[in-house]
Amino acid sequence: MKELYESLRPKEARIFRWSAAAAAAALWFAIAWRSAWVLLLVPMIGGGFVFFVRRNRRLDPLGHAEDDDFF
């Protein structure tokens, strides 16, 4: 799959990404049709994940903790 994606031209790669996003949105709405909680939970979980990742990068931008004194 990686070889296929790397062999795409920039326009084809952009179309591939947009079609994947459209398929994910269609699946999300199809599942949410059955239960409205999905409409709320998926964005809240995604937003929480983004919040925690950005906060972690701001606190430790290079991913190196102060564990140098351990050794």
ABEGO torsion letter per residue (X at the ends): XAAAAAABBAAAAAAAAAAAAAAAAAAAAAAAAABAAAAAAAAAAAAAAAAAAAAAAAABAAGBBBAAAAX
